[in-house]
Amino acid sequence: MENEIINFENKNFKKSKFVSLFESIYEHSDWVIKSVIEDKSKLPNTSNELRSVMKKIVNKSSDNLKLKLLRSHPELGIKKNEISSLTESSQEEQKSAGLDQCSQEEYEEIKSLNKLYKEKFDFPFIIAVKGLNRSDVINSMKNRINNNYEEEFSTAINEVHKIAKIRFDALEF
């Protein structure tokens, strides 16, 4: 029932509003927040509880679902004229690291590394870019491409959790 009321942080939210508020925490993966509210008897009451529950849901999900989550993330280093194809959160995150301002050489290097990475791991390179610059991102790509699949899958999921925390902390409700 979409008009159902959820009490969170001493505020009342319609279920649909609650879902829309938190569905972008994990990129294109509203199943995470929907899983949280499935069990009405265990709804988190605070932001910290909600963040923790969402992280646990992802961690306990199947590898296939985790892979789907990883694949929902965009590649880094989208050209300035293509950045509007990203979610608002992804646009801001990439801009914060200067990835929308890459030189042609940097763009080509990132594009090449993205291709090699995706061919090796079958999901895009993911890193929480807050506080990083283009060089940091490129160096991380160069280093992480040498990981084995299990290492990189785990690293990518941890980076997704970092991104989720950054997005969660930026929310105003």
C-alpha positions as CSV (number, residue, x, y, z in Angstrom):
1,M,0.0,0.0,0.0
2,E,1.7,3.2,-1.2
3,N,-0.1,5.5,1.2
4,E,1.2,3.5,4.2
5,I,3.1,5.8,6.7
6,I,6.6,5.1,7.8
7,N,7.9,6.8,10.9
8,F,11.6,7.5,10.6
9,E,13.7,9.9,12.7
10,N,10.5,11.1,14.3
11,K,9.0,12.1,11.0
12,N,6.2,10.5,9.0
13,F,6.8,9.6,5.4
14,K,4.5,8.0,2.9
15,K,6.0,4.7,1.9
16,S,6.4,5.9,-1.7
17,K,8.2,9.1,-0.5
18,F,10.4,7.0,1.8
19,V,11.4,4.8,-1.1
20,S,12.1,7.7,-3.5
21,L,14.2,9.4,-0.8
22,F,16.5,6.5,-0.3
23,E,16.4,4.6,-3.6
24,S,19.4,6.4,-5.1
25,I,21.7,5.5,-2.2
26,Y,22.7,2.4,-4.1
27,E,22.9,3.3,-7.8
28,H,19.8,2.2,-9.8
29,S,19.1,-0.4,-7.0
30,D,15.9,0.5,-5.3
31,W,15.6,-3.2,-4.3
32,V,17.9,-2.3,-1.3
33,I,15.5,0.2,0.3
34,K,12.5,-1.9,-0.7
35,S,14.0,-4.8,1.1
36,V,14.4,-2.7,4.2
37,I,10.7,-1.9,4.4
38,E,9.4,-5.4,3.6
39,D,9.5,-6.3,7.3
40,K,7.5,-3.6,8.9
41,S,8.3,-5.0,12.4
42,K,12.0,-4.3,11.9
43,L,12.0,-0.8,10.4
44,P,15.1,1.2,11.4
45,N,14.3,4.3,13.4
46,T,17.5,6.3,12.9
47,S,19.8,7.2,10.0
48,N,22.6,5.1,11.4
49,E,20.3,2.0,11.7
50,L,19.0,2.5,8.2
51,R,22.5,2.8,6.7
52,S,23.6,-0.3,8.6
53,V,20.6,-2.3,7.5
54,M,21.0,-1.3,3.9
55,K,24.7,-2.3,3.9
56,K,23.7,-5.7,5.5
57,I,21.1,-6.3,2.8
58,V,23.7,-5.8,0.1
59,N,26.3,-7.9,1.9
60,K,23.8,-10.8,2.4
61,S,22.5,-10.6,-1.2
62,S,23.5,-13.2,-3.8
63,D,26.7,-12.7,-5.8
64,N,24.4,-12.3,-8.9
65,L,22.5,-9.5,-7.2
66,K,25.8,-7.8,-6.1
67,L,27.0,-8.1,-9.7
68,K,23.9,-6.5,-11.0
69,L,24.5,-3.7,-8.4
70,L,28.1,-3.3,-9.6
71,R,27.0,-3.2,-13.3
72,S,24.5,-0.5,-12.5
73,H,27.3,2.0,-11.9
74,P,28.6,4.2,-14.7
75,E,32.1,4.2,-16.1
76,L,34.3,6.9,-14.8
77,G,35.6,9.7,-16.9
78,I,32.6,10.5,-19.0
79,K,33.2,13.3,-21.4
80,K,31.9,16.7,-20.4
81,N,29.2,16.7,-23.1
82,E,28.0,13.2,-22.0
83,I,27.9,13.8,-18.3
84,S,24.2,14.5,-18.3
85,S,23.6,10.8,-19.0
86,L,24.6,10.1,-15.4
87,T,22.4,10.2,-12.3
88,E,22.6,13.5,-10.5
89,S,24.7,11.9,-7.7
90,S,27.1,10.4,-10.2
91,Q,27.5,13.7,-12.0
92,E,28.4,15.5,-8.8
93,E,30.8,12.8,-7.7
94,Q,32.7,12.7,-11.0
95,K,32.8,16.5,-11.1
96,S,34.2,16.6,-7.6
97,A,37.2,14.6,-8.7
98,G,37.6,16.7,-11.9
99,L,36.7,13.8,-14.1
100,D,34.6,16.1,-16.3
101,Q,37.7,18.2,-16.9
102,C,40.0,15.5,-18.2
103,S,42.5,16.4,-20.9
104,Q,42.2,14.4,-24.1
105,E,45.2,12.2,-22.9
106,E,43.6,11.6,-19.5
107,Y,40.3,10.8,-21.1
108,E,41.9,8.3,-23.5
109,E,43.8,6.7,-20.6
110,I,40.7,6.3,-18.5
111,K,38.7,5.0,-21.4
112,S,41.4,2.4,-22.2
113,L,41.7,1.4,-18.5
114,N,37.9,1.2,-18.2
115,K,37.8,-1.1,-21.3
116,L,40.6,-3.4,-19.9
117,Y,39.0,-3.5,-16.5
118,K,35.5,-4.3,-17.7
119,E,36.9,-7.0,-20.0
120,K,38.8,-8.6,-17.1
121,F,36.1,-8.3,-14.4
122,D,32.8,-7.9,-16.3
123,F,31.7,-4.9,-14.3
124,P,32.8,-1.2,-14.4
125,F,35.6,0.2,-12.3
126,I,34.1,1.6,-9.1
127,I,35.7,4.0,-6.7
128,A,34.4,6.5,-4.2
129,V,35.9,9.6,-5.7
130,K,35.2,12.1,-2.9
131,G,38.5,13.7,-1.9
132,L,40.3,12.2,-5.0
133,N,41.6,13.9,-8.1
134,R,42.0,12.6,-11.7
135,S,45.5,11.3,-10.9
136,D,44.3,9.4,-7.9
137,V,41.6,7.8,-9.9
138,I,43.9,6.8,-12.8
139,N,46.5,5.4,-10.4
140,S,43.8,3.4,-8.6
141,M,42.6,2.0,-11.9
142,K,46.2,1.0,-12.9
143,N,46.7,-0.7,-9.5
144,R,43.4,-2.5,-9.1
145,I,43.4,-3.9,-12.6
146,N,46.1,-6.3,-11.3
147,N,43.8,-7.8,-8.7
148,N,42.2,-11.2,-9.1
149,Y,38.4,-11.4,-9.5
150,E,37.6,-12.2,-5.9
151,E,39.7,-9.4,-4.6
152,E,38.3,-6.9,-7.0
153,F,34.7,-8.0,-6.5
154,S,35.1,-7.4,-2.8
155,T,36.9,-4.1,-3.3
156,A,34.2,-2.9,-5.7
157,I,31.4,-3.8,-3.2
158,N,33.3,-1.9,-0.5
159,E,33.6,1.1,-2.7
160,V,29.9,0.9,-3.4
161,H,29.3,1.0,0.3
162,K,31.6,4.1,0.6
163,I,29.6,5.8,-2.2
164,A,26.4,4.9,-0.4
165,K,27.6,6.4,2.8
166,I,28.6,9.6,1.1
167,R,25.2,9.8,-0.6
168,F,23.3,9.0,2.6
169,D,25.2,11.7,4.5
170,A,24.4,14.3,1.8
171,L,20.7,13.7,2.1
172,E,18.5,16.2,3.8
173,F,15.2,15.0,5.2
